[in-house]
Amino acid sequence: MRTGKELISASKQFTEENKLRSWFEILITIVCCGAAFFVVLNNQLPFAARLSLSILLGLFYVRLFVIYHDFQHRAILRKDKVADILMNTLGLYILAPKAIWTRSHEHHHNNNSKLTMSGIGSYPTISKERFISLSKGEQRLYLINRHPLTVIFGYFTLFTYWLNLKSFIQSPRKHVDSLVALVLHFGVAGVVWYFFGFDSAVYTVFLPFFITFGMGAYLFYSQHNFPGARFAENHDWKYDEAALMSTSFMKMSPVMHWFTANIGYHHVHHLNSRIPFYRLKEAMDSMPELADVRTTSWNPVAMWKCFRLKLWDPDREEMITMSGLK
């Protein structure tokens, strides 16, 4: 079985993209988002229909977000100026402006599963010894950052506050696009509210994005914080091991894999982030080294097991709950 550079090199055959396919995937997703958005504006629709379409719009936004994430990894439409303008504009609307998103997410890929308190681009994870050494206030903040409500309310905690408001306040010149993102995103909601009513703003912006960012934050959390995940100190860390032993494959139906643009094949993505999202399954099916990995799912029991994990125990070499600390 291949490991290290040999394994990463073998994955490069799947990084070649089909530009027509890339554009088709982007445009069909934008059309789906736009169609759902404008249909939901109709306040004459029955409540059940409007609510259902609003949830569907949230799922379309999930797909749009993951494709945008793929573009920022330069997995699709590299050096395409039209795509650059389009995708960066969409990135502002979905509260993932290029400057902070690229910096934090690249840090995540280069430090995936390293024990850290910073949590740049990810949720912080530290050892039980480090946790015990923290002050009560630091312990409380650490646990708040990993709390299920912090993840579920990712619209406000991760995307509105951390990615945009906090980054702009800390460095206005470097992250002026974070301010633009906030103005554009909530400006669209304000325009809809003014012309079509508050309920339309809820159905087209607030509810769909609450679903999108809640799902996105949980996907991000659970695919690196799950039973069997391994963490390491900086000096023991290896890129390929972090991809295969610290990143999960999320089992979903084909429909949900479509809505999430194959981000469930997360271990493949972490092995080589230049593989286009529509080739991740192909890579996994073709490389036996990628088959035997830990899995996660949307099953409520599995979700609860992920949420309960708080600290890394180096003696047992596993994540533990707070009761495990005692």
BELSUL-V570262 format. One record per helix or strand of 2 or more residues. SS is the DSSP state (alpha for helix, beta for strand). FROM is the first residue (numbers start at 1). LEN is the number of residues. If there is no record, write none. Layout:
ss->SS from->FROM len->LEN
ss->SS from->FROM len->LEN
This chain:
ss->alpha from->4 len->11
ss->alpha from->19 len->22
ss->alpha from->47 len->26
ss->alpha from->81 len->13
ss->alpha from->98 len->14
ss->alpha from->128 len->6
ss->alpha from->136 len->10
ss->alpha from->148 len->5
ss->alpha from->154 len->17
ss->alpha from->176 len->21
ss->alpha from->198 len->25
ss->alpha from->234 len->3
ss->alpha from->239 len->7
ss->beta from->249 len->2
ss->alpha from->254 len->6
ss->alpha from->266 len->6
ss->alpha from->277 len->10
ss->alpha from->288 len->3
ss->beta from->295 len->2
ss->alpha from->300 len->9
ss->beta from->311 len->3
ss->beta from->318 len->3
ss->alpha from->322 len->4
